[in-house]
Amino acid sequence: MRVSDKHHKIIQAAVKVFARKGFYSARISDIAQEARVADGTIYLYFNNKYDILITLFEEEIGKIILQVKQQIDEEDDPRKQLEIFALNHMRLIQDKRELSEVLQMELRQSNKFMREYRNTKFIEYVDIISKIIHEGQDNGIFRKEVLPGLAKRAFFGALDETSRLWVLSPSHQYTIEDAARQISDIFMRGINQ
């Protein structure tokens, strides 16, 4: 097995184990067993469980950023671009349930992660929103007085909280698509000219 294949296998196993057991209850041996590698193999690629969590976050958010940017680049209307962002964010729950659980729940419970991690990938992710807002302002679609840095946090916060509730609740009265469209619509009514 190639080095990159083992690395990927370990990350995917960690997603499953962290989602099932929680980050704090999970052991390196659980991840190794899920990945079908020896415990020692994990340490060839990662220093510890925390290192796996950071790598998992970086790699998965990187893939999401790439996907969202590609779809947004195909659309000229900033209003549609915000909706694309919202739909992608919400669809993660449906398409990658275990990953969503880890990103939504486990990362937040790690004080070390929240305190020490510099969030460069997360910042890049939410900056997609502020870039769209800037573009909308430049094109006279969004109000000039709206602060893109504040607006991106408000928009992301609404999506994030809705995603978190979706992960925690077994039943829902609306679809993921409806939630994304509603949040986008409410937000755009506040920033449209």
ABEGO torsion letter per residue (X at the ends): XBAAAAAAAAAAAAAAAAAAAEAAABBAAAAAAAAGBBAAAAAAABABAAAAAAAAAAAAAAAAAAAAAAAAAABABAAAAAAAAAAAAAAAAAABAAAAAAAAAAAAABAAAAAABAGAAAAAAAAAAAAAAAAAAAAGABBAABBAAAAAAAAAAAAAAAAAAAAABABBABBAAAAAAAAAAAAAAAABX
